[in-house]
Amino acid sequence: MPTFVPFLLRWTARLSAIFVAGTYILFVAGELFSRPSAFPTQFREWSGIFLLTAACAGMILAWRKELTGALVSLITLAAFGVLIPMGQPAVLFIAAVPGTLYLMDWLVRRTLTGPVEA
């Protein structure tokens, strides 16, 4: 396998994570600074906010720990999808791209270097 593939995978994952997390931050900022929006009151709303924030935190964590960050991101997005059914699941698939790419990056790098013995 060419050596640029892991490099390309890692940086594609990082750039897509910046895009997804940045978009989420813009949505949150828009909700905080717009007057007519109501403050979340239900458990379901707070859990959705927490899960999406945890998914973005997983994407940031994956910069250093690919497997851990990817799993945090993908598991919290799956929990969000189960807890809050959306009319357009394509949004969740787009948000899952960085986690999937980080997981692929971890698998490719592990395959190239061989299993680590404890």
N, C-alpha and C positions, 0 to 999 in steps of 0.2 A: 504494500500500500504506500502511495506517495506520502512524503512527510508533511506536505502542506495540508492534507486532509484534516488532521487533528487541529491544526492552527486555524483553518477556515471554519471548522465546526465550532470551536471555542469562541471565536470572535463573532460569528453569526449569532450564537446563543447570547453573548453579552450585549450585542447591539439590539437584538429583539427584546431582551429583558429591559434595557433602558427605555425602549419605545413603550412597552406595555406598562411598566412602572410609572413612567412619565405621564402617560395618558391617564392612569388611575389617579395620580397626584393632581392633575388638572381637573378631573371630575370632582374630587374631594374639595379642592379649593373653590371651584365654582359653586358647589353646594354650601360651603361655609360662608361665602361672601355674597350670595344672592339673598335678598330680603324675603321674598315670598316662600322660600322653601321651609318646610316644617322640620323641627328637630326630631331625630329618630326616637320613637317611644316604645316600640314593640321589641320583644326578644329576638324575633326573626330578623328585624332590620339591623340590630346591633350585631347579631351573629354574622350576617352578610358582610358588614363592614369589617369585623374582625377577621373573617376568613380571607377576604380579598387583600387586606393589609398583610396577613401572614403569607399569602401567596407571593406578594411583591417582596416581602422580606426574604422568602426562600430564594427568589431570583437573585437578590443581592448577595445572599449567603453563598450561592453557587459560584460566585467569582472565585472563592477560595476553596470551597468544599463542594465539588460538582455533584456527587451522589446525594449528599445530605440536602443540599439546596434544591436539587431537582425533585427529590421525593417530597420535601415539605411543600414545594410549590404545587406539584401535581395532586397530592393528597388533599390539600386544602381547596384546590379548585374543584376536585371531585365532590368534596363535602358541600361546597357552595352550590354546585349543580343539583345535588340531591335535596338540599335544604330549601333552595329558592329556585323553583322551576322557571325557566325563561322561555319566552316565545321564540327567541333566536339563539339556539345553542351554538351557533357559529362563533359568537363572541367568546364563549368559553374555550372553544377549540383554538381560536387565535391567541387567547391568554395562555394556553397550554404549550404553545410553540417553544418559548424559551426553556421551560422545564424538560420538554422532550429532547430538545437539542443538547442541553446539558447532560442528560442521561446518555444520549448517543455519544457525546464527547467522552464521558467517563468510560463507556464500554470500549470505544476505539482505543483510548489510551491504555486501558487495562489489557486489551488484546495485544497491543504492540509491545508492551513492557513485560507481559507475562504476569501470572498471579503472584501476589505478595504473600510470602510465607511468614507466619507469626512465630 
